């Protein structure tokens, strides 16, 4: 079997170029504001990558870095200030927040018209109930998984797909999107017993946990497609959820970590900025 090693950077580059061309035709560039709290090294890297992508696309980026220890009220005030700023088109609250903060309350302070990650109750609720439309915003990890399946030209109607992880950012919206596309979806998580009994039957596995070698090669069906969303940093190295080298010998296709889903997720975030910007322009005209 000659597995397809999915080049996420190449897929992301095409999306970035498409966004860049569209923004070049706009009367002015959109503006994306990032709010970051504390000094999480991983978050610093992620935000830097997103700001670099903004630069490539012609999006103005604004980073608001609040110190560890600032309270819920101060962060909420920063969000409200950005909501009221007509020059800011999209807002992103970088997660995870320090453990003493309550993220859902802060996320839902974001104006739904500026909610670039589609995580507010208003936007996420609409996304869950409405038919999937590529022109609308949707949580970006789910969109990245969708891009991988498009790249593979994979018809997933009726396919047995296992999604591992149930977070609001990754697992939950991905499972919902796959259901909308006609797949038969099983969601596994930290309380699932005998995980391998599910993964061994899956034609497609989407793992979004962040635990190295959570999915071993022995727990994967021959010819399966593996979309590895998980990231775990150990020292200077980054690992996915899947036992990559051994899995490579038995899969139909697989995304590497790094260089797989991550770049596509950033590119889809840029695309969401463009969608929001267009919608705000139509609303304000």
N, C-alpha and C positions, 0 to 999 in steps of 0.2 A: 504494500500500500504506500502510495506517495502522498503524504498529507499536505494540505494547503496551509502554509504558515501565513497567517493574515497580517499584512503590513498596515497597522493602524496609522502610521505616519503618512503613508501615501494616501489613504482614504481621507484623513484629516486635511491634507494639503489641498485636495480638490474642493473640499467644503470651504476652506479658508479663502481660496481663490475666487470661488463663486460669491462669497460674502463681500470680499474686497471689491469686486467689479460692481456689485449692486450699490455699495456705499459710495463709490466714486461718482455715481450718477446723482447722488442726493445733494440737496442744496447746502447742507451742513452735516458734519459727522455726528453720529449718535454718541452719547456719553454713558458709560457704565461706572457706577460707584461700588467699590468693595468696602465692606466693613469687616475688620479683623480685630479680634480681642485676644490679648496675651501674646506669647512668643512660642507658639507651637512650631517647631522646625519644619514639620511636614506641610503645615498650612502656609508657611512662608514660601516654600518651594512651589506649592500649587498656585498661590496668588501670583507669584512671579511669572509662572508659565502663562497664566491667563492674561496678565498685563502685556506680556510679549506677543500673545496672539492678538490682543486688541491693536497693538502697534502695527502688526502685519495687515490687519483688516482696515485700518484707518478709523478705528473706534477710539475716542478719547477715554482714558481710564483715570479714575480718581480713587486713591487708596486712603481710607481713614483707619488709622491704627490706634486702637484704644488699649490702654495698659491693663495688665492683669490686676484684678481687684476692683475695677470700675463696676458699678452696680447696674442692675437691670434698667433702672430709670434712665441713667445716662445713655445707655445704648439705645433705648427706645427713643429718647430725644434726638439722637443722631439720625435715626431712621426717619422720624417724622420730619426733621429738617430737610432731608433728601427728598422725601415725598413732596414737599412744598416747593422744592427748587425746580423751576420750569426748564432749567438747562440740563437736568439729570433725567435721562430716559429710562434707565434700568438700574436696579439695586440688587446687590448680592450680599448676604450675610455668610461669611466663611465659616463652615462647620468642620470639625466639632468646636463648640464653645467650651471654655473652662467649665468644669463639672459643677461649680456653684451656681451657674446660670441656668435659666429655664428657656430652652431654644424656641419651643413652639409659640410662646407668647410674643417673643421678639420677631419671629418670622411673620407672624400675623399682624404685626405693625406695618409691614411693607404694603404700600399701595398695590393692589392687584394689577393695576395697569403698568407697574414698574417691576413686578415680580418675575425676574428673568429666569429663575429656576423652577417656576410653577409649583411652589411649595406652600403657598398660603392656602387656607381652607377653601377660599373662594375659587382659586384657580385649579387646585388639585381636585376638588370636588367636581368641577366642570369636566376636567380631563377624564375622570373615572366614568362619568355617566354619558358623555358624548361619544359619538363615533370618532375614531382616530382620523385626524386630518393633518397632513404634513405641514400645512400652512399655519397651523395654530401652534402656540408654545406647548411644550410638554417637558416633564423632567428629563434632564439631559442624559443621564446614564441609560435610561430606557431608549432614548433616541439613538444613542451610540450602538446599543445592541441591535436595534433595527437596521442601522447602517451596515453592520457586519453581515446580517442576514441578506440584505439587498445585494451587497458585494458578492456573496456566495450564490446569488440567484436561487435562494432556498425558499421553496413553497412550504410554509409551516402549517398549513391547514390540516388539522387532524394529527399532527406530529406530537409525540410524547416528549414534553419539555419539562425538565426539573430546574426550578429556580431556587438557589440556596441563599437565604438571607431575606429578611422581611422589613428592612428599614424603609422609611418614607422617601429617602433619597434614591435608593437603588433597587432593592429587591421588590418592594411592593409595586411601584409604578411599572417596573419591567414586566412583572407577572401580569398585571392588568393589560398592558399593551399587547402582550403575546396572546392573551385571551381574546382581545378585540380582533386580532389577526387570524383567529380560528384554531389556535393550537389547543391541545389538551395539556393543561399546566398543573404541575404539582409544586407547591411551595414547601421547602424544608427550612429548618431554622435550628436554633440552639437547643430546643426542646425535642427535636425529632430523634426518635430512637432508630438505631440501625440505618444510618444514612445511606450506606452502600446498597441496601435493598432497593432503594429508589433510583440511585444513579446508574446502577447496572442495567436498568430497563430503559433509560432515557436515550432518545435519539439526539437530543440537544441538551447540554448542561450549561446553565448560566450561573456562575458562582460569584457572589458579591459579599464575602465575609471579611477577608483580610486575615487569613490564617494559613501560613505556609504548609503545603502538602496536605491540606484538608481532604482533597480529592486525590487518592492514589490511582496509579494506572490500573491496578487490579479491580478498582470499583467503577471502571469505565467500560461501556459496551464497545466492541469492535465497530469501527466506522462511525462513531459518534462525532458530533460537532461540539467543541468546547469553547465557550466564551468566558474568559477569566477576567472578572471585574475586580477581584480582590487584590489588595496591596498590603504587604507587610514589610516594614523596614527592619532589617537586622544588621546593625553596624552601618556600613556604607552601601549595602546591597539591598535591592528591592526584589521581593518574591511575590508571586501570585498564590492563589488557593490550590492550584493544580500541580501535581508532580510532573513537571513539564517534560523533561528529557525522556522519561519512560512512557509517558502518555503519547508523545509524538509518534511512537512506533505503532500505535493501534488506532489513531483517530483519523477521521476524514479531513477535518480542519481544526485549527486551534489558534487562539490569540496569545501572543507572548506577553510576558510582563517583565520589564516595561516594553513600551512600543506597540501595544495592542489597543485595548479599549480606551486607555487614558487620553492619548492625543485626540481621538475622535470625540470624546466627551467635551474637551476644551473647544473643539471646532463647533460642536453643536450648541455650546453656550454662546459663541459668537453669532451663530445663526439665530438663536433666540433673541439676542439683542436687536438684530436687524428686524425681526418680526414685530417686536414690541415698538421699536422706533417707527415703523411704517403705520402701525395701528394708532400710535399716539399722534402722528402727523395727520391721519385721517380724522381722528377725534377732534383735534384742535383747529382743523381747517373749516 
